[in-house]
């Protein structure tokens, strides 16, 4: 099967613009923000925008398009006001995603700014329960999954150890509505050294606890500007960072990952030859993929 690769694209001019651009660039996967990622509220998605988005996604055969939640959301926050705002905002994000028939909304698990991991994990699980209680309270069933993304582990951010994700699944009553998004840059920066087989093996082994591996439904495919274990989140173009081409090849060809939609979150713009970086990165990935 072909590599289902795409990237995070801008929705300037409407959500449909991203789905159309994905087609123009030959993408098979897509991630968007359904609203400004640095704001709590977004204006409603118009019916016309929705219709054009669905038509373009279908025409371009985009596999399980997803969105990424606002960076302001922090379900691990010890501040009740911020926690509640995060819950309300995720409810809105999931509703918007459902309106566009997206498969999931990627969310960083959260950062307990008081440094208390245990309490932070509890607050995340309670937040997830509150989100899905709110969504089901209006009688609508929603297929959209909330996708917990593993992180690089900057500051107090949870989710850099796969065990954090396992705990959230265990503690949440709405775990059926959860999925996982694995980011290659974050994995490497968090200490799962993808340049060697043992690093990828450890990632897979830890994901196999409680069978979470089967809940991984999307991949963020990024190289890392920072070395393994740095706990610093800086994305790099494929093959130009610390993952190395070997490491990227091993990652994208792993049986657990190779058939999943893979999203580039690397810098936009063009290389010295005037070729879009998204196209350059997609070509690198396709070249490494054993089809
Ligand atoms: Zn990511």
py3Dmol code that shows the C-alpha trace and the ligand (Angstrom):
import py3Dmol

protein = """\
ATOM      1  CA  UNK A   1       0.000   0.000   0.000  1.00  0.00           C
ATOM      2  CA  UNK A   2       1.172   3.578  -0.592  1.00  0.00           C
ATOM      3  CA  UNK A   3       2.498   5.738   2.217  1.00  0.00           C
ATOM      4  CA  UNK A   4      -0.385   7.827   3.579  1.00  0.00           C
ATOM      5  CA  UNK A   5       1.565  11.019   3.964  1.00  0.00           C
ATOM      6  CA  UNK A   6       0.416  14.606   4.220  1.00  0.00           C
ATOM      7  CA  UNK A   7       1.029  17.624   6.370  1.00  0.00           C
ATOM      8  CA  UNK A   8      -0.470  20.231   8.617  1.00  0.00           C
ATOM      9  CA  UNK A   9      -1.892  22.849   6.275  1.00  0.00           C
ATOM     10  CA  UNK A  10      -3.236  26.349   6.786  1.00  0.00           C
ATOM     11  CA  UNK A  11      -6.974  27.005   6.744  1.00  0.00           C
ATOM     12  CA  UNK A  12      -6.561  30.660   5.771  1.00  0.00           C
ATOM     13  CA  UNK A  13      -9.540  31.370   3.518  1.00  0.00           C
ATOM     14  CA  UNK A  14     -11.542  28.488   4.977  1.00  0.00           C
ATOM     15  CA  UNK A  15     -11.046  24.870   6.038  1.00  0.00           C
ATOM     16  CA  UNK A  16     -11.699  23.730   2.465  1.00  0.00           C
ATOM     17  CA  UNK A  17      -8.554  25.537   1.297  1.00  0.00           C
ATOM     18  CA  UNK A  18      -6.415  23.053   3.238  1.00  0.00           C
ATOM     19  CA  UNK A  19      -8.157  20.034   1.699  1.00  0.00           C
ATOM     20  CA  UNK A  20      -7.766  21.546  -1.778  1.00  0.00           C
ATOM     21  CA  UNK A  21      -4.077  22.343  -1.246  1.00  0.00           C
ATOM     22  CA  UNK A  22      -3.498  18.801   0.052  1.00  0.00           C
ATOM     23  CA  UNK A  23      -4.793  17.500  -3.264  1.00  0.00           C
ATOM     24  CA  UNK A  24      -2.635  19.887  -5.271  1.00  0.00           C
ATOM     25  CA  UNK A  25       0.457  18.711  -3.382  1.00  0.00           C
ATOM     26  CA  UNK A  26      -0.405  15.030  -3.806  1.00  0.00           C
ATOM     27  CA  UNK A  27      -1.069  14.373  -0.130  1.00  0.00           C
ATOM     28  CA  UNK A  28      -3.016  11.420   1.212  1.00  0.00           C
ATOM     29  CA  UNK A  29      -3.389  12.724   4.776  1.00  0.00           C
ATOM     30  CA  UNK A  30      -4.126  16.102   6.353  1.00  0.00           C
ATOM     31  CA  UNK A  31      -4.120  17.921   9.663  1.00  0.00           C
ATOM     32  CA  UNK A  32      -5.629  21.366  10.256  1.00  0.00           C
ATOM     33  CA  UNK A  33      -6.506  23.792  13.013  1.00  0.00           C
ATOM     34  CA  UNK A  34     -10.266  24.267  12.838  1.00  0.00           C
ATOM     35  CA  UNK A  35      -9.755  27.657  14.492  1.00  0.00           C
ATOM     36  CA  UNK A  36      -6.894  29.966  15.441  1.00  0.00           C
ATOM     37  CA  UNK A  37      -4.598  27.822  17.593  1.00  0.00           C
ATOM     38  CA  UNK A  38      -3.743  30.675  19.960  1.00  0.00           C
ATOM     39  CA  UNK A  39      -7.330  31.680  20.739  1.00  0.00           C
ATOM     40  CA  UNK A  40      -9.978  30.095  22.937  1.00  0.00           C
ATOM     41  CA  UNK A  41     -12.958  30.723  20.694  1.00  0.00           C
ATOM     42  CA  UNK A  42     -13.365  30.518  16.943  1.00  0.00           C
ATOM     43  CA  UNK A  43     -16.135  31.666  14.692  1.00  0.00           C
ATOM     44  CA  UNK A  44     -18.450  28.898  13.525  1.00  0.00           C
ATOM     45  CA  UNK A  45     -17.515  26.962  10.378  1.00  0.00           C
ATOM     46  CA  UNK A  46     -19.966  27.916   7.635  1.00  0.00           C
ATOM     47  CA  UNK A  47     -22.083  25.330   5.846  1.00  0.00           C
ATOM     48  CA  UNK A  48     -20.481  26.298   2.541  1.00  0.00           C
ATOM     49  CA  UNK A  49     -16.976  25.832   3.963  1.00  0.00           C
ATOM     50  CA  UNK A  50     -17.984  22.454   5.365  1.00  0.00           C
ATOM     51  CA  UNK A  51     -19.463  21.277   2.062  1.00  0.00           C
ATOM     52  CA  UNK A  52     -16.377  22.356   0.104  1.00  0.00           C
ATOM     53  CA  UNK A  53     -14.092  20.729   2.677  1.00  0.00           C
ATOM     54  CA  UNK A  54     -15.931  17.401   2.506  1.00  0.00           C
ATOM     55  CA  UNK A  55     -15.962  17.487  -1.299  1.00  0.00           C
ATOM     56  CA  UNK A  56     -12.224  18.217  -1.529  1.00  0.00           C
ATOM     57  CA  UNK A  57     -11.324  15.636   1.142  1.00  0.00           C
ATOM     58  CA  UNK A  58     -13.293  13.002  -0.721  1.00  0.00           C
ATOM     59  CA  UNK A  59     -12.049  13.962  -4.196  1.00  0.00           C
ATOM     60  CA  UNK A  60      -8.433  13.936  -2.994  1.00  0.00           C
ATOM     61  CA  UNK A  61      -8.931  10.671  -1.067  1.00  0.00           C
ATOM     62  CA  UNK A  62      -7.557  12.104   2.169  1.00  0.00           C
ATOM     63  CA  UNK A  63      -7.378   9.292   4.728  1.00  0.00           C
ATOM     64  CA  UNK A  64      -8.788  10.174   8.145  1.00  0.00           C
ATOM     65  CA  UNK A  65      -8.112  13.913   8.193  1.00  0.00           C
ATOM     66  CA  UNK A  66      -7.557  15.204  11.718  1.00  0.00           C
ATOM     67  CA  UNK A  67      -7.290  18.502  13.562  1.00  0.00           C
ATOM     68  CA  UNK A  68      -4.915  19.720  16.233  1.00  0.00           C
ATOM     69  CA  UNK A  69      -6.339  21.387  19.323  1.00  0.00           C
ATOM     70  CA  UNK A  70      -5.438  24.882  20.491  1.00  0.00           C
ATOM     71  CA  UNK A  71      -2.116  25.229  22.289  1.00  0.00           C
ATOM     72  CA  UNK A  72      -3.874  27.096  25.114  1.00  0.00           C
ATOM     73  CA  UNK A  73      -5.664  23.967  26.301  1.00  0.00           C
ATOM     74  CA  UNK A  74      -4.172  22.419  29.446  1.00  0.00           C
ATOM     75  CA  UNK A  75      -6.252  19.724  31.131  1.00  0.00           C
ATOM     76  CA  UNK A  76      -3.461  19.160  33.676  1.00  0.00           C
ATOM     77  CA  UNK A  77      -3.663  22.721  34.974  1.00  0.00           C
ATOM     78  CA  UNK A  78      -3.958  23.072  38.766  1.00  0.00           C
ATOM     79  CA  UNK A  79      -5.940  26.285  38.186  1.00  0.00           C
ATOM     80  CA  UNK A  80      -9.665  25.394  38.203  1.00  0.00           C
ATOM     81  CA  UNK A  81     -10.542  28.247  35.874  1.00  0.00           C
ATOM     82  CA  UNK A  82      -7.986  27.257  33.226  1.00  0.00           C
ATOM     83  CA  UNK A  83      -8.953  23.593  33.579  1.00  0.00           C
ATOM     84  CA  UNK A  84     -12.643  24.386  32.986  1.00  0.00           C
ATOM     85  CA  UNK A  85     -11.796  26.649  30.060  1.00  0.00           C
ATOM     86  CA  UNK A  86      -9.742  23.791  28.602  1.00  0.00           C
ATOM     87  CA  UNK A  87     -12.626  21.348  28.976  1.00  0.00           C
ATOM     88  CA  UNK A  88     -15.074  23.756  27.323  1.00  0.00           C
ATOM     89  CA  UNK A  89     -12.641  24.505  24.529  1.00  0.00           C
ATOM     90  CA  UNK A  90     -12.027  20.805  23.803  1.00  0.00           C
ATOM     91  CA  UNK A  91     -15.779  20.231  23.614  1.00  0.00           C
ATOM     92  CA  UNK A  92     -15.899  22.942  20.956  1.00  0.00           C
ATOM     93  CA  UNK A  93     -12.849  21.505  19.132  1.00  0.00           C
ATOM     94  CA  UNK A  94     -14.447  18.045  18.998  1.00  0.00           C
ATOM     95  CA  UNK A  95     -17.778  19.435  17.792  1.00  0.00           C
ATOM     96  CA  UNK A  96     -16.022  21.381  15.036  1.00  0.00           C
ATOM     97  CA  UNK A  97     -14.097  18.254  14.053  1.00  0.00           C
ATOM     98  CA  UNK A  98     -17.315  16.236  13.977  1.00  0.00           C
ATOM     99  CA  UNK A  99     -18.899  18.864  11.717  1.00  0.00           C
ATOM    100  CA  UNK A 100     -16.032  18.311   9.238  1.00  0.00           C
ATOM    101  CA  UNK A 101     -16.170  14.491   9.589  1.00  0.00           C
ATOM    102  CA  UNK A 102     -12.609  14.446  10.956  1.00  0.00           C
ATOM    103  CA  UNK A 103     -11.338  11.257  12.545  1.00  0.00           C
ATOM    104  CA  UNK A 104      -9.799  12.883  15.589  1.00  0.00           C
ATOM    105  CA  UNK A 105      -8.488  15.912  17.424  1.00  0.00           C
ATOM    106  CA  UNK A 106      -4.854  15.765  18.553  1.00  0.00           C
ATOM    107  CA  UNK A 107      -4.238  17.188  22.013  1.00  0.00           C
ATOM    108  CA  UNK A 108      -1.117  17.440  24.146  1.00  0.00           C
ATOM    109  CA  UNK A 109      -1.998  15.706  27.434  1.00  0.00           C
ATOM    110  CA  UNK A 110      -1.169  18.764  29.511  1.00  0.00           C
ATOM    111  CA  UNK A 111       1.314  20.321  31.875  1.00  0.00           C
ATOM    112  CA  UNK A 112       0.812  20.295  35.662  1.00  0.00           C
ATOM    113  CA  UNK A 113       2.464  23.631  36.317  1.00  0.00           C
ATOM    114  CA  UNK A 114       2.694  22.751  40.010  1.00  0.00           C
ATOM    115  CA  UNK A 115       5.000  19.843  39.054  1.00  0.00           C
ATOM    116  CA  UNK A 116       2.685  17.215  40.568  1.00  0.00           C
ATOM    117  CA  UNK A 117       2.545  14.368  38.015  1.00  0.00           C
ATOM    118  CA  UNK A 118       0.000  12.232  39.890  1.00  0.00           C
ATOM    119  CA  UNK A 119      -2.462  15.079  40.383  1.00  0.00           C
ATOM    120  CA  UNK A 120      -1.864  16.207  36.808  1.00  0.00           C
ATOM    121  CA  UNK A 121      -2.734  12.777  35.403  1.00  0.00           C
ATOM    122  CA  UNK A 122      -5.902  12.749  37.509  1.00  0.00           C
ATOM    123  CA  UNK A 123      -6.929  16.174  36.275  1.00  0.00           C
ATOM    124  CA  UNK A 124      -6.390  15.111  32.648  1.00  0.00           C
ATOM    125  CA  UNK A 125      -8.501  11.966  33.101  1.00  0.00           C
ATOM    126  CA  UNK A 126     -11.263  13.928  34.859  1.00  0.00           C
ATOM    127  CA  UNK A 127     -11.117  16.550  32.129  1.00  0.00           C
ATOM    128  CA  UNK A 128     -11.529  13.922  29.407  1.00  0.00           C
ATOM    129  CA  UNK A 129     -14.529  12.485  31.268  1.00  0.00           C
ATOM    130  CA  UNK A 130     -16.059  15.954  31.587  1.00  0.00           C
ATOM    131  CA  UNK A 131     -15.519  16.608  27.857  1.00  0.00           C
ATOM    132  CA  UNK A 132     -17.319  13.472  26.738  1.00  0.00           C
ATOM    133  CA  UNK A 133     -20.084  13.859  29.338  1.00  0.00           C
ATOM    134  CA  UNK A 134     -20.735  17.306  27.954  1.00  0.00           C
ATOM    135  CA  UNK A 135     -20.713  16.064  24.359  1.00  0.00           C
ATOM    136  CA  UNK A 136     -23.089  13.167  25.048  1.00  0.00           C
ATOM    137  CA  UNK A 137     -25.402  15.337  27.166  1.00  0.00           C
ATOM    138  CA  UNK A 138     -26.981  16.855  24.058  1.00  0.00           C
ATOM    139  CA  UNK A 139     -27.893  13.391  22.819  1.00  0.00           C
ATOM    140  CA  UNK A 140     -25.512  13.430  19.860  1.00  0.00           C
ATOM    141  CA  UNK A 141     -23.074  10.597  19.417  1.00  0.00           C
ATOM    142  CA  UNK A 142     -19.696  11.674  18.136  1.00  0.00           C
ATOM    143  CA  UNK A 143     -17.264   9.428  16.312  1.00  0.00           C
ATOM    144  CA  UNK A 144     -14.352  11.825  16.675  1.00  0.00           C
ATOM    145  CA  UNK A 145     -11.542  10.504  18.852  1.00  0.00           C
ATOM    146  CA  UNK A 146      -9.529  12.640  21.209  1.00  0.00           C
ATOM    147  CA  UNK A 147      -5.965  11.741  20.260  1.00  0.00           C
ATOM    148  CA  UNK A 148      -3.397  12.075  23.021  1.00  0.00           C
ATOM    149  CA  UNK A 149      -0.039  13.009  21.535  1.00  0.00           C
ATOM    150  CA  UNK A 150       3.229  11.945  23.101  1.00  0.00           C
ATOM    151  CA  UNK A 151       5.391  14.960  23.890  1.00  0.00           C
ATOM    152  CA  UNK A 152       9.069  15.860  24.080  1.00  0.00           C
ATOM    153  CA  UNK A 153       8.649  16.534  27.798  1.00  0.00           C
ATOM    154  CA  UNK A 154       9.571  20.186  27.946  1.00  0.00           C
ATOM    155  CA  UNK A 155       9.144  21.678  31.411  1.00  0.00           C
ATOM    156  CA  UNK A 156       6.405  19.854  33.293  1.00  0.00           C
ATOM    157  CA  UNK A 157       4.644  18.556  30.170  1.00  0.00           C
ATOM    158  CA  UNK A 158       3.222  15.072  30.640  1.00  0.00           C
ATOM    159  CA  UNK A 159       3.055  12.456  27.902  1.00  0.00           C
ATOM    160  CA  UNK A 160       6.778  12.185  27.139  1.00  0.00           C
ATOM    161  CA  UNK A 161       6.816   8.824  28.857  1.00  0.00           C
ATOM    162  CA  UNK A 162       4.365   6.420  27.260  1.00  0.00           C
ATOM    163  CA  UNK A 163       3.483   5.369  30.821  1.00  0.00           C
ATOM    164  CA  UNK A 164       1.779   8.783  31.218  1.00  0.00           C
ATOM    165  CA  UNK A 165      -0.562   7.937  28.336  1.00  0.00           C
ATOM    166  CA  UNK A 166      -1.199   4.462  29.776  1.00  0.00           C
ATOM    167  CA  UNK A 167      -2.191   6.044  33.090  1.00  0.00           C
ATOM    168  CA  UNK A 168      -4.590   8.489  31.425  1.00  0.00           C
ATOM    169  CA  UNK A 169      -6.297   5.604  29.594  1.00  0.00           C
ATOM    170  CA  UNK A 170      -6.541   3.687  32.885  1.00  0.00           C
ATOM    171  CA  UNK A 171      -7.936   6.604  34.861  1.00  0.00           C
ATOM    172  CA  UNK A 172     -10.463   7.883  32.323  1.00  0.00           C
ATOM    173  CA  UNK A 173     -13.990   6.507  32.121  1.00  0.00           C
ATOM    174  CA  UNK A 174     -14.189   7.745  28.540  1.00  0.00           C
ATOM    175  CA  UNK A 175     -11.128   5.827  27.345  1.00  0.00           C
ATOM    176  CA  UNK A 176     -13.154   4.318  24.472  1.00  0.00           C
ATOM    177  CA  UNK A 177     -13.190   7.804  22.978  1.00  0.00           C
ATOM    178  CA  UNK A 178      -9.415   8.136  23.144  1.00  0.00           C
ATOM    179  CA  UNK A 179      -6.727   7.355  20.624  1.00  0.00           C
ATOM    180  CA  UNK A 180      -3.019   8.090  20.363  1.00  0.00           C
ATOM    181  CA  UNK A 181      -0.888  10.149  18.012  1.00  0.00           C
ATOM    182  CA  UNK A 182       2.832   9.340  18.067  1.00  0.00           C
ATOM    183  CA  UNK A 183       5.234  12.099  17.063  1.00  0.00           C
ATOM    184  CA  UNK A 184       8.651  10.876  15.882  1.00  0.00           C
ATOM    185  CA  UNK A 185      10.454  14.087  16.929  1.00  0.00           C
ATOM    186  CA  UNK A 186       8.854  14.079  20.365  1.00  0.00           C
ATOM    187  CA  UNK A 187       9.646  10.373  20.842  1.00  0.00           C
ATOM    188  CA  UNK A 188      13.299  10.918  20.034  1.00  0.00           C
ATOM    189  CA  UNK A 189      13.631  14.072  22.141  1.00  0.00           C
ATOM    190  CA  UNK A 190      11.904  12.282  25.021  1.00  0.00           C
ATOM    191  CA  UNK A 191      14.634   9.644  25.011  1.00  0.00           C
ATOM    192  CA  UNK A 192      13.304   6.885  22.753  1.00  0.00           C
ATOM    193  CA  UNK A 193      16.427   7.005  20.602  1.00  0.00           C
ATOM    194  CA  UNK A 194      15.075   6.286  17.123  1.00  0.00           C
ATOM    195  CA  UNK A 195      18.570   6.069  15.607  1.00  0.00           C
ATOM    196  CA  UNK A 196      18.926   2.605  17.111  1.00  0.00           C
ATOM    197  CA  UNK A 197      16.629  -0.375  17.000  1.00  0.00           C
ATOM    198  CA  UNK A 198      16.460  -0.601  20.791  1.00  0.00           C
ATOM    199  CA  UNK A 199      14.952   2.902  21.049  1.00  0.00           C
ATOM    200  CA  UNK A 200      12.099   2.095  18.671  1.00  0.00           C
ATOM    201  CA  UNK A 201      11.666  -1.304  20.364  1.00  0.00           C
ATOM    202  CA  UNK A 202      11.263   0.378  23.752  1.00  0.00           C
ATOM    203  CA  UNK A 203       8.657   2.770  22.331  1.00  0.00           C
ATOM    204  CA  UNK A 204       6.708  -0.160  20.871  1.00  0.00           C
ATOM    205  CA  UNK A 205       7.097  -2.275  24.036  1.00  0.00           C
ATOM    206  CA  UNK A 206       5.754   0.498  26.245  1.00  0.00           C
ATOM    207  CA  UNK A 207       2.866   1.084  23.838  1.00  0.00           C
ATOM    208  CA  UNK A 208       2.082  -2.616  24.032  1.00  0.00           C
ATOM    209  CA  UNK A 209       1.189  -2.323  27.741  1.00  0.00           C
ATOM    210  CA  UNK A 210      -2.626  -2.549  27.965  1.00  0.00           C
ATOM    211  CA  UNK A 211      -2.619  -3.012  24.137  1.00  0.00           C
ATOM    212  CA  UNK A 212      -2.376   0.740  23.557  1.00  0.00           C
ATOM    213  CA  UNK A 213      -0.451   0.106  20.332  1.00  0.00           C
ATOM    214  CA  UNK A 214      -3.759  -0.681  18.634  1.00  0.00           C
ATOM    215  CA  UNK A 215      -5.037   2.735  19.704  1.00  0.00           C
ATOM    216  CA  UNK A 216      -2.356   4.603  17.760  1.00  0.00           C
ATOM    217  CA  UNK A 217      -4.272   6.049  14.820  1.00  0.00           C
ATOM    218  CA  UNK A 218      -2.057   8.870  13.567  1.00  0.00           C
ATOM    219  CA  UNK A 219       1.617   9.709  13.249  1.00  0.00           C
ATOM    220  CA  UNK A 220       3.342  13.067  13.318  1.00  0.00           C
ATOM    221  CA  UNK A 221       6.391  12.616  11.118  1.00  0.00           C
ATOM    222  CA  UNK A 222       9.075  15.137  12.016  1.00  0.00           C
ATOM    223  CA  UNK A 223      12.845  15.022  12.339  1.00  0.00           C
ATOM    224  CA  UNK A 224      14.368  16.572  15.463  1.00  0.00           C
ATOM    225  CA  UNK A 225      16.740  19.527  15.715  1.00  0.00           C
ATOM    226  CA  UNK A 226      17.688  18.323  19.195  1.00  0.00           C
ATOM    227  CA  UNK A 227      19.344  15.048  20.241  1.00  0.00           C
ATOM    228  CA  UNK A 228      17.736  12.026  21.877  1.00  0.00           C
ATOM    229  CA  UNK A 229      16.831  12.692  25.497  1.00  0.00           C
ATOM    230  CA  UNK A 230      17.122  16.483  25.148  1.00  0.00           C
ATOM    231  CA  UNK A 231      13.450  16.894  26.131  1.00  0.00           C
ATOM    232  CA  UNK A 232      13.349  19.863  23.733  1.00  0.00           C
ATOM    233  CA  UNK A 233      10.668  20.041  21.031  1.00  0.00           C
ATOM    234  CA  UNK A 234      12.148  21.453  17.797  1.00  0.00           C
ATOM    235  CA  UNK A 235      10.953  19.960  14.521  1.00  0.00           C
ATOM    236  CA  UNK A 236      13.372  19.600  11.592  1.00  0.00           C
ATOM    237  CA  UNK A 237      12.996  18.620   7.933  1.00  0.00           C
ATOM    238  CA  UNK A 238      13.293  14.874   7.357  1.00  0.00           C
ATOM    239  CA  UNK A 239      16.888  13.723   7.156  1.00  0.00           C
ATOM    240  CA  UNK A 240      18.367  17.030   8.319  1.00  0.00           C
ATOM    241  CA  UNK A 241      18.072  16.360  12.048  1.00  0.00           C
ATOM    242  CA  UNK A 242      19.053  13.876  14.722  1.00  0.00           C
ATOM    243  CA  UNK A 243      16.710  11.067  13.636  1.00  0.00           C
ATOM    244  CA  UNK A 244      18.896  10.255  10.591  1.00  0.00           C
ATOM    245  CA  UNK A 245      17.467   8.704   7.429  1.00  0.00           C
ATOM    246  CA  UNK A 246      18.020   5.230   8.898  1.00  0.00           C
ATOM    247  CA  UNK A 247      15.998   6.101  11.975  1.00  0.00           C
ATOM    248  CA  UNK A 248      13.165   7.599   9.923  1.00  0.00           C
ATOM    249  CA  UNK A 249      13.107   4.549   7.645  1.00  0.00           C
ATOM    250  CA  UNK A 250      12.857   2.176  10.602  1.00  0.00           C
ATOM    251  CA  UNK A 251      10.101   4.276  12.165  1.00  0.00           C
ATOM    252  CA  UNK A 252       7.850   4.633   9.111  1.00  0.00           C
ATOM    253  CA  UNK A 253       8.244   0.991   8.070  1.00  0.00           C
ATOM    254  CA  UNK A 254       7.381  -0.448  11.470  1.00  0.00           C
ATOM    255  CA  UNK A 255       4.370  -2.771  11.051  1.00  0.00           C
ATOM    256  CA  UNK A 256       2.460  -0.871  13.751  1.00  0.00           C
ATOM    257  CA  UNK A 257       2.909   2.484  12.027  1.00  0.00           C
ATOM    258  CA  UNK A 258       3.373   1.929   8.277  1.00  0.00           C
ATOM    259  CA  UNK A 259      -0.300   1.945   7.313  1.00  0.00           C
ATOM    260  CA  UNK A 260      -1.265   4.967   9.432  1.00  0.00           C
ATOM    261  CA  UNK A 261      -1.752   8.521   8.152  1.00  0.00           C
ATOM    262  CA  UNK A 262       1.499  10.447   8.674  1.00  0.00           C
ATOM    263  CA  UNK A 263       1.469  14.205   9.113  1.00  0.00           C
ATOM    264  CA  UNK A 264       4.479  16.458   8.569  1.00  0.00           C
ATOM    265  CA  UNK A 265       4.697  19.384  10.978  1.00  0.00           C
ATOM    266  CA  UNK A 266       7.877  20.838   9.594  1.00  0.00           C
ATOM    267  CA  UNK A 267       8.601  24.401   8.552  1.00  0.00           C
ATOM    268  CA  UNK A 268       6.845  25.660   5.406  1.00  0.00           C
ATOM    269  CA  UNK A 269       8.452  27.572   2.561  1.00  0.00           C
ATOM    270  CA  UNK A 270      10.741  26.375  -0.216  1.00  0.00           C
ATOM    271  CA  UNK A 271      14.231  24.906  -0.395  1.00  0.00           C
ATOM    272  CA  UNK A 272      17.081  26.501  -2.380  1.00  0.00           C
ATOM    273  CA  UNK A 273      15.720  24.922  -5.579  1.00  0.00           C
ATOM    274  CA  UNK A 274      12.337  26.580  -5.076  1.00  0.00           C
ATOM    275  CA  UNK A 275      10.584  23.308  -4.186  1.00  0.00           C
ATOM    276  CA  UNK A 276       7.985  23.376  -1.406  1.00  0.00           C
ATOM    277  CA  UNK A 277       9.440  21.851   1.765  1.00  0.00           C
ATOM    278  CA  UNK A 278       6.299  19.747   2.173  1.00  0.00           C
ATOM    279  CA  UNK A 279       6.970  18.171  -1.234  1.00  0.00           C
ATOM    280  CA  UNK A 280      10.663  17.696  -0.397  1.00  0.00           C
ATOM    281  CA  UNK A 281       9.831  16.015   2.910  1.00  0.00           C
ATOM    282  CA  UNK A 282       7.134  13.833   1.364  1.00  0.00           C
ATOM    283  CA  UNK A 283       9.622  12.684  -1.289  1.00  0.00           C
ATOM    284  CA  UNK A 284      12.181  11.801   1.392  1.00  0.00           C
ATOM    285  CA  UNK A 285       9.596   9.756   3.289  1.00  0.00           C
ATOM    286  CA  UNK A 286       8.337   7.992   0.144  1.00  0.00           C
ATOM    287  CA  UNK A 287      11.916   7.144  -0.788  1.00  0.00           C
ATOM    288  CA  UNK A 288      12.436   5.463   2.576  1.00  0.00           C
ATOM    289  CA  UNK A 289       9.121   3.572   2.549  1.00  0.00           C
ATOM    290  CA  UNK A 290       9.084  -0.091   1.550  1.00  0.00           C
ATOM    291  CA  UNK A 291       5.883  -0.231  -0.481  1.00  0.00           C
TER     292      UNK A 291
END
"""
ligand_1 = """\
1
ZN
Zn 3.266 16.727 16.724
"""
view = py3Dmol.view(width=600, height=400)
view.addModel(protein, "pdb")
view.setStyle({"model": 0}, {"cartoon": {"style": "trace"}})
view.addModel(ligand_1, "xyz")
view.setStyle({"model": 1}, {"stick": {}})
view.zoomTo()
view.show()
